Amino acid sequence: MIVLGLLPVDETRFPGSREHFRIVNARLRQIAEAEGVQFVDWASSLNGGDLFYRDGLHPNAAGADALAMILRERVLSSEVQL
């Protein structure tokens, strides 16, 4: 099983969200660790680039591909039960 963190958002469009999302992701990580499951922090896994639509929230096609590759690598590199 895998717990997915919140996607990073554009701080200029959503002021204050970076800190709030950091807190939520930290809590999600704690829960995943307590339950013995993996946690994927998208923000630390993405390599930047133009991966989101102009709204700064939703991944575009390139972003969806990048997210899918991250998830695929995590699933294949471990004994994750889906």
Backbone as XML, in Angstrom:
<?xml version="1.0"?>
<chain id="A" units="angstrom">
  <residue number="1" name="MET">
    <atom name="N" x="0.846" y="-1.170" z="0.000"/>
    <atom name="CA" x="0.000" y="0.000" z="0.000"/>
    <atom name="C" x="0.894" y="1.237" z="0.000"/>
  </residue>
  <residue number="2" name="ILE">
    <atom name="N" x="0.407" y="2.277" z="-0.615"/>
    <atom name="CA" x="1.143" y="3.542" z="-0.707"/>
    <atom name="C" x="0.210" y="4.679" z="-0.309"/>
  </residue>
  <residue number="3" name="VAL">
    <atom name="N" x="0.729" y="5.602" z="0.490"/>
    <atom name="CA" x="0.020" y="6.833" z="0.814"/>
    <atom name="C" x="0.648" y="7.935" z="-0.029"/>
  </residue>
  <residue number="4" name="LEU">
    <atom name="N" x="-0.174" y="8.662" z="-0.764"/>
    <atom name="CA" x="0.312" y="9.731" z="-1.626"/>
    <atom name="C" x="0.146" y="11.077" z="-0.940"/>
  </residue>
  <residue number="5" name="GLY">
    <atom name="N" x="1.219" y="11.867" z="-0.948"/>
    <atom name="CA" x="1.156" y="13.208" z="-0.390"/>
    <atom name="C" x="0.430" y="14.147" z="-1.330"/>
  </residue>
  <residue number="6" name="LEU">
    <atom name="N" x="0.202" y="15.348" z="-0.848"/>
    <atom name="CA" x="-0.440" y="16.365" z="-1.668"/>
    <atom name="C" x="0.528" y="16.858" z="-2.736"/>
  </residue>
  <residue number="7" name="LEU">
    <atom name="N" x="-0.006" y="17.161" z="-3.898"/>
    <atom name="CA" x="0.816" y="17.730" z="-4.962"/>
    <atom name="C" x="1.241" y="19.143" z="-4.579"/>
  </residue>
  <residue number="8" name="PRO">
    <atom name="N" x="2.432" y="19.550" z="-4.992"/>
    <atom name="CA" x="2.837" y="20.933" z="-4.726"/>
    <atom name="C" x="1.984" y="21.890" z="-5.552"/>
  </residue>
  <residue number="9" name="VAL">
    <atom name="N" x="1.723" y="23.058" z="-5.011"/>
    <atom name="CA" x="0.947" y="24.062" z="-5.740"/>
    <atom name="C" x="1.785" y="25.327" z="-5.897"/>
  </residue>
  <residue number="10" name="ASP">
    <atom name="N" x="1.354" y="26.167" z="-6.804"/>
    <atom name="CA" x="2.036" y="27.425" z="-7.093"/>
    <atom name="C" x="1.788" y="28.406" z="-5.951"/>
  </residue>
  <residue number="11" name="GLU">
    <atom name="N" x="2.826" y="28.743" z="-5.237"/>
    <atom name="CA" x="2.717" y="29.632" z="-4.079"/>
    <atom name="C" x="2.218" y="31.028" z="-4.462"/>
  </residue>
  <residue number="12" name="THR">
    <atom name="N" x="2.505" y="31.471" z="-5.681"/>
    <atom name="CA" x="2.038" y="32.799" z="-6.079"/>
    <atom name="C" x="0.521" y="32.818" z="-6.285"/>
  </residue>
  <residue number="13" name="ARG">
    <atom name="N" x="-0.034" y="31.708" z="-6.694"/>
    <atom name="CA" x="-1.484" y="31.638" z="-6.895"/>
    <atom name="C" x="-2.220" y="31.223" z="-5.620"/>
  </residue>
  <residue number="14" name="PHE">
    <atom name="N" x="-1.525" y="30.513" z="-4.756"/>
    <atom name="CA" x="-2.118" y="30.019" z="-3.512"/>
    <atom name="C" x="-1.208" y="30.383" z="-2.344"/>
  </residue>
  <residue number="15" name="PRO">
    <atom name="N" x="-1.158" y="31.673" z="-1.990"/>
    <atom name="CA" x="-0.246" y="32.125" z="-0.919"/>
    <atom name="C" x="-0.485" y="31.370" z="0.389"/>
  </residue>
  <residue number="16" name="GLY">
    <atom name="N" x="0.605" y="30.963" z="1.013"/>
    <atom name="CA" x="0.524" y="30.254" z="2.282"/>
    <atom name="C" x="0.297" y="28.768" z="2.156"/>
  </residue>
  <residue number="17" name="SER">
    <atom name="N" x="0.017" y="28.312" z="0.955"/>
    <atom name="CA" x="-0.306" y="26.896" z="0.788"/>
    <atom name="C" x="0.913" y="26.006" z="0.972"/>
  </residue>
  <residue number="18" name="ARG">
    <atom name="N" x="2.079" y="26.480" z="0.607"/>
    <atom name="CA" x="3.282" y="25.633" z="0.703"/>
    <atom name="C" x="3.477" y="25.152" z="2.140"/>
  </residue>
  <residue number="19" name="GLU">
    <atom name="N" x="3.358" y="26.055" z="3.103"/>
    <atom name="CA" x="3.532" y="25.680" z="4.509"/>
    <atom name="C" x="2.405" y="24.755" z="4.965"/>
  </residue>
  <residue number="20" name="HIS">
    <atom name="N" x="1.187" y="25.055" z="4.585"/>
    <atom name="CA" x="0.055" y="24.197" z="4.962"/>
    <atom name="C" x="0.227" y="22.793" z="4.374"/>
  </residue>
  <residue number="21" name="PHE">
    <atom name="N" x="0.602" y="22.706" z="3.116"/>
    <atom name="CA" x="0.801" y="21.411" z="2.474"/>
    <atom name="C" x="1.963" y="20.665" z="3.112"/>
  </residue>
  <residue number="22" name="ARG">
    <atom name="N" x="3.004" y="21.392" z="3.533"/>
    <atom name="CA" x="4.135" y="20.750" z="4.205"/>
    <atom name="C" x="3.658" y="20.090" z="5.498"/>
  </residue>
  <residue number="23" name="ILE">
    <atom name="N" x="2.801" y="20.777" z="6.242"/>
    <atom name="CA" x="2.273" y="20.242" z="7.497"/>
    <atom name="C" x="1.398" y="19.015" z="7.234"/>
  </residue>
  <residue number="24" name="VAL">
    <atom name="N" x="0.517" y="19.111" z="6.238"/>
    <atom name="CA" x="-0.352" y="17.980" z="5.906"/>
    <atom name="C" x="0.486" y="16.784" z="5.451"/>
  </residue>
  <residue number="25" name="ASN">
    <atom name="N" x="1.468" y="17.030" z="4.593"/>
    <atom name="CA" x="2.310" y="15.928" z="4.120"/>
    <atom name="C" x="3.115" y="15.304" z="5.253"/>
  </residue>
  <residue number="26" name="ALA">
    <atom name="N" x="3.573" y="16.114" z="6.201"/>
    <atom name="CA" x="4.300" y="15.566" z="7.354"/>
    <atom name="C" x="3.393" y="14.628" z="8.151"/>
  </residue>
  <residue number="27" name="ARG">
    <atom name="N" x="2.151" y="15.028" z="8.313"/>
    <atom name="CA" x="1.202" y="14.170" z="9.046"/>
    <atom name="C" x="0.889" y="12.898" z="8.261"/>
  </residue>
  <residue number="28" name="LEU">
    <atom name="N" x="0.710" y="13.032" z="6.949"/>
    <atom name="CA" x="0.479" y="11.842" z="6.117"/>
    <atom name="C" x="1.673" y="10.884" z="6.196"/>
  </residue>
  <residue number="29" name="ARG">
    <atom name="N" x="2.872" y="11.445" z="6.214"/>
    <atom name="CA" x="4.079" y="10.609" z="6.338"/>
    <atom name="C" x="4.064" y="9.864" z="7.677"/>
  </residue>
  <residue number="30" name="GLN">
    <atom name="N" x="3.712" y="10.559" z="8.755"/>
    <atom name="CA" x="3.635" y="9.923" z="10.075"/>
    <atom name="C" x="2.640" y="8.768" z="10.076"/>
  </residue>
  <residue number="31" name="ILE">
    <atom name="N" x="1.491" y="8.998" z="9.477"/>
    <atom name="CA" x="0.468" y="7.948" z="9.421"/>
    <atom name="C" x="0.975" y="6.758" z="8.619"/>
  </residue>
  <residue number="32" name="ALA">
    <atom name="N" x="1.597" y="7.021" z="7.472"/>
    <atom name="CA" x="2.133" y="5.936" z="6.647"/>
    <atom name="C" x="3.173" y="5.136" z="7.422"/>
  </residue>
  <residue number="33" name="GLU">
    <atom name="N" x="4.076" y="5.833" z="8.103"/>
    <atom name="CA" x="5.099" y="5.132" z="8.883"/>
    <atom name="C" x="4.479" y="4.304" z="10.005"/>
  </residue>
  <residue number="34" name="ALA">
    <atom name="N" x="3.479" y="4.860" z="10.680"/>
    <atom name="CA" x="2.817" y="4.134" z="11.768"/>
    <atom name="C" x="2.120" y="2.878" z="11.261"/>
  </residue>
  <residue number="35" name="GLU">
    <atom name="N" x="1.631" y="2.940" z="10.031"/>
    <atom name="CA" x="0.931" y="1.799" z="9.441"/>
    <atom name="C" x="1.852" y="0.871" z="8.659"/>
  </residue>
  <residue number="36" name="GLY">
    <atom name="N" x="3.128" y="1.249" z="8.552"/>
    <atom name="CA" x="4.098" y="0.406" z="7.858"/>
    <atom name="C" x="3.932" y="0.389" z="6.351"/>
  </residue>
  <residue number="37" name="VAL">
    <atom name="N" x="3.488" y="1.518" z="5.794"/>
    <atom name="CA" x="3.319" y="1.607" z="4.342"/>
    <atom name="C" x="4.193" y="2.734" z="3.791"/>
  </residue>
  <residue number="38" name="GLN">
    <atom name="N" x="4.370" y="2.727" z="2.490"/>
    <atom name="CA" x="5.186" y="3.742" z="1.836"/>
    <atom name="C" x="4.456" y="5.071" z="1.739"/>
  </residue>
  <residue number="39" name="PHE">
    <atom name="N" x="5.238" y="6.132" z="1.722"/>
    <atom name="CA" x="4.701" y="7.471" z="1.512"/>
    <atom name="C" x="5.423" y="8.080" z="0.316"/>
  </residue>
  <residue number="40" name="VAL">
    <atom name="N" x="4.673" y="8.633" z="-0.610"/>
    <atom name="CA" x="5.258" y="9.316" z="-1.768"/>
    <atom name="C" x="5.023" y="10.806" z="-1.604"/>
  </residue>
  <residue number="41" name="ASP">
    <atom name="N" x="6.117" y="11.549" z="-1.475"/>
    <atom name="CA" x="6.062" y="13.003" z="-1.396"/>
    <atom name="C" x="6.315" y="13.539" z="-2.798"/>
  </residue>
  <residue number="42" name="TRP">
    <atom name="N" x="5.228" y="13.876" z="-3.488"/>
    <atom name="CA" x="5.349" y="14.341" z="-4.877"/>
    <atom name="C" x="6.290" y="15.529" z="-4.985"/>
  </residue>
  <residue number="43" name="ALA">
    <atom name="N" x="6.195" y="16.464" z="-4.049"/>
    <atom name="CA" x="6.978" y="17.694" z="-4.134"/>
    <atom name="C" x="8.473" y="17.402" z="-4.191"/>
  </residue>
  <residue number="44" name="SER">
    <atom name="N" x="8.940" y="16.448" z="-3.409"/>
    <atom name="CA" x="10.370" y="16.148" z="-3.417"/>
    <atom name="C" x="10.755" y="15.221" z="-4.565"/>
  </residue>
  <residue number="45" name="SER">
    <atom name="N" x="9.768" y="14.601" z="-5.198"/>
    <atom name="CA" x="10.035" y="13.664" z="-6.285"/>
    <atom name="C" x="10.025" y="14.323" z="-7.664"/>
  </residue>
  <residue number="46" name="LEU">
    <atom name="N" x="9.307" y="15.435" z="-7.799"/>
    <atom name="CA" x="9.223" y="16.107" z="-9.098"/>
    <atom name="C" x="10.484" y="16.917" z="-9.358"/>
  </residue>
  <residue number="47" name="ASN">
    <atom name="N" x="10.927" y="16.920" z="-10.590"/>
    <atom name="CA" x="12.155" y="17.617" z="-10.957"/>
    <atom name="C" x="11.909" y="18.993" z="-11.555"/>
  </residue>
  <residue number="48" name="GLY">
    <atom name="N" x="10.800" y="19.585" z="-11.246"/>
    <atom name="CA" x="10.502" y="20.913" z="-11.783"/>
    <atom name="C" x="10.002" y="20.835" z="-13.212"/>
  </residue>
  <residue number="49" name="GLY">
    <atom name="N" x="10.166" y="21.909" z="-13.936"/>
    <atom name="CA" x="9.686" y="21.947" z="-15.304"/>
    <atom name="C" x="8.255" y="22.445" z="-15.359"/>
  </residue>
  <residue number="50" name="ASP">
    <atom name="N" x="7.712" y="22.434" z="-16.539"/>
    <atom name="CA" x="6.356" y="22.919" z="-16.761"/>
    <atom name="C" x="5.396" y="21.734" z="-16.680"/>
  </residue>
  <residue number="51" name="LEU">
    <atom name="N" x="5.065" y="21.327" z="-15.459"/>
    <atom name="CA" x="4.267" y="20.120" z="-15.251"/>
    <atom name="C" x="2.824" y="20.391" z="-14.850"/>
  </residue>
  <residue number="52" name="PHE">
    <atom name="N" x="2.478" y="21.677" z="-14.677"/>
    <atom name="CA" x="1.142" y="22.025" z="-14.232"/>
    <atom name="C" x="0.504" y="23.008" z="-15.206"/>
  </residue>
  <residue number="53" name="TYR">
    <atom name="N" x="-0.811" y="22.969" z="-15.244"/>
    <atom name="CA" x="-1.536" y="23.975" z="-16.023"/>
    <atom name="C" x="-1.337" y="25.348" z="-15.388"/>
  </residue>
  <residue number="54" name="ARG">
    <atom name="N" x="-1.766" y="26.371" z="-16.054"/>
    <atom name="CA" x="-1.582" y="27.740" z="-15.563"/>
    <atom name="C" x="-2.211" y="27.975" z="-14.204"/>
  </residue>
  <residue number="55" name="ASP">
    <atom name="N" x="-3.177" y="27.141" z="-13.824"/>
    <atom name="CA" x="-3.803" y="27.328" z="-12.511"/>
    <atom name="C" x="-2.844" y="26.995" z="-11.368"/>
  </residue>
  <residue number="56" name="GLY">
    <atom name="N" x="-1.713" y="26.361" z="-11.695"/>
    <atom name="CA" x="-0.717" y="26.047" z="-10.685"/>
    <atom name="C" x="-1.125" y="24.943" z="-9.737"/>
  </residue>
  <residue number="57" name="LEU">
    <atom name="N" x="-2.157" y="24.209" z="-10.066"/>
    <atom name="CA" x="-2.676" y="23.167" z="-9.192"/>
    <atom name="C" x="-2.790" y="21.811" z="-9.887"/>
  </residue>
  <residue number="58" name="HIS">
    <atom name="N" x="-3.333" y="21.804" z="-11.090"/>
    <atom name="CA" x="-3.601" y="20.548" z="-11.795"/>
    <atom name="C" x="-2.454" y="20.191" z="-12.737"/>
  </residue>
  <residue number="59" name="PRO">
    <atom name="N" x="-2.000" y="18.938" z="-12.691"/>
    <atom name="CA" x="-0.934" y="18.525" z="-13.602"/>
    <atom name="C" x="-1.424" y="18.484" z="-15.051"/>
  </residue>
  <residue number="60" name="ASN">
    <atom name="N" x="-0.570" y="18.948" z="-15.955"/>
    <atom name="CA" x="-0.874" y="18.848" z="-17.380"/>
    <atom name="C" x="-0.438" y="17.456" z="-17.853"/>
  </residue>
  <residue number="61" name="ALA">
    <atom name="N" x="-0.444" y="17.221" z="-19.162"/>
    <atom name="CA" x="-0.089" y="15.890" z="-19.692"/>
    <atom name="C" x="1.328" y="15.495" z="-19.276"/>
  </residue>
  <residue number="62" name="ALA">
    <atom name="N" x="2.273" y="16.431" z="-19.365"/>
    <atom name="CA" x="3.654" y="16.132" z="-18.963"/>
    <atom name="C" x="3.723" y="15.843" z="-17.467"/>
  </residue>
  <residue number="63" name="GLY">
    <atom name="N" x="2.960" y="16.595" z="-16.685"/>
    <atom name="CA" x="2.915" y="16.370" z="-15.251"/>
    <atom name="C" x="2.309" y="15.022" z="-14.898"/>
  </residue>
  <residue number="64" name="ALA">
    <atom name="N" x="1.239" y="14.662" z="-15.577"/>
    <atom name="CA" x="0.610" y="13.356" z="-15.347"/>
    <atom name="C" x="1.570" y="12.226" z="-15.686"/>
  </residue>
  <residue number="65" name="ASP">
    <atom name="N" x="2.310" y="12.390" z="-16.776"/>
    <atom name="CA" x="3.319" y="11.385" z="-17.141"/>
    <atom name="C" x="4.396" y="11.278" z="-16.072"/>
  </residue>
  <residue number="66" name="ALA">
    <atom name="N" x="4.865" y="12.433" z="-15.575"/>
    <atom name="CA" x="5.905" y="12.436" z="-14.540"/>
    <atom name="C" x="5.397" y="11.766" z="-13.265"/>
  </residue>
  <residue number="67" name="LEU">
    <atom name="N" x="4.169" y="12.082" z="-12.862"/>
    <atom name="CA" x="3.593" y="11.466" z="-11.671"/>
    <atom name="C" x="3.434" y="9.962" z="-11.850"/>
  </residue>
  <residue number="68" name="ALA">
    <atom name="N" x="2.991" y="9.548" z="-13.023"/>
    <atom name="CA" x="2.822" y="8.119" z="-13.304"/>
    <atom name="C" x="4.162" y="7.389" z="-13.238"/>
  </residue>
  <residue number="69" name="MET">
    <atom name="N" x="5.207" y="8.015" z="-13.755"/>
    <atom name="CA" x="6.538" y="7.388" z="-13.729"/>
    <atom name="C" x="7.056" y="7.260" z="-12.299"/>
  </residue>
  <residue number="70" name="ILE">
    <atom name="N" x="6.840" y="8.286" z="-11.484"/>
    <atom name="CA" x="7.261" y="8.224" z="-10.086"/>
    <atom name="C" x="6.548" y="7.088" z="-9.378"/>
  </residue>
  <residue number="71" name="LEU">
    <atom name="N" x="5.243" y="7.011" z="-9.558"/>
    <atom name="CA" x="4.464" y="5.964" z="-8.911"/>
    <atom name="C" x="4.863" y="4.589" z="-9.418"/>
  </residue>
  <residue number="72" name="ARG">
    <atom name="N" x="5.063" y="4.465" z="-10.713"/>
    <atom name="CA" x="5.480" y="3.186" z="-11.304"/>
    <atom name="C" x="6.808" y="2.724" z="-10.714"/>
  </residue>
  <residue number="73" name="GLU">
    <atom name="N" x="7.764" y="3.631" z="-10.628"/>
    <atom name="CA" x="9.079" y="3.286" z="-10.076"/>
    <atom name="C" x="8.966" y="2.833" z="-8.623"/>
  </residue>
  <residue number="74" name="ARG">
    <atom name="N" x="8.121" y="3.525" z="-7.846"/>
    <atom name="CA" x="7.946" y="3.155" z="-6.438"/>
    <atom name="C" x="7.313" y="1.779" z="-6.306"/>
  </residue>
  <residue number="75" name="VAL">
    <atom name="N" x="6.322" y="1.495" z="-7.139"/>
    <atom name="CA" x="5.654" y="0.192" z="-7.080"/>
    <atom name="C" x="6.610" y="-0.912" z="-7.506"/>
  </residue>
  <residue number="76" name="LEU">
    <atom name="N" x="7.339" y="-0.696" z="-8.570"/>
    <atom name="CA" x="8.237" y="-1.735" z="-9.075"/>
    <atom name="C" x="9.469" y="-1.944" z="-8.200"/>
  </residue>
  <residue number="77" name="SER">
    <atom name="N" x="9.862" y="-0.915" z="-7.448"/>
    <atom name="CA" x="11.082" y="-1.020" z="-6.642"/>
    <atom name="C" x="10.840" y="-1.602" z="-5.258"/>
  </residue>
  <residue number="78" name="SER">
    <atom name="N" x="9.619" y="-1.973" z="-4.976"/>
    <atom name="CA" x="9.319" y="-2.509" z="-3.656"/>
    <atom name="C" x="8.288" y="-3.621" z="-3.763"/>
  </residue>
  <residue number="79" name="GLU">
    <atom name="N" x="7.993" y="-4.146" z="-2.627"/>
    <atom name="CA" x="6.981" y="-5.194" z="-2.573"/>
    <atom name="C" x="5.650" y="-4.581" z="-2.150"/>
  </residue>
  <residue number="80" name="VAL">
    <atom name="N" x="5.183" y="-3.659" z="-2.931"/>
    <atom name="CA" x="3.944" y="-2.969" z="-2.618"/>
    <atom name="C" x="2.763" y="-3.846" z="-2.971"/>
  </residue>
  <residue number="81" name="GLN">
    <atom name="N" x="1.820" y="-3.937" z="-2.057"/>
    <atom name="CA" x="0.592" y="-4.685" z="-2.326"/>
    <atom name="C" x="-0.477" y="-3.695" z="-2.747"/>
  </residue>
  <residue number="82" name="LEU">
    <atom name="N" x="-1.010" y="-3.877" z="-3.932"/>
    <atom name="CA" x="-2.063" y="-2.998" z="-4.412"/>
    <atom name="C" x="-3.419" y="-3.572" z="-4.089"/>
  </residue>
</chain>
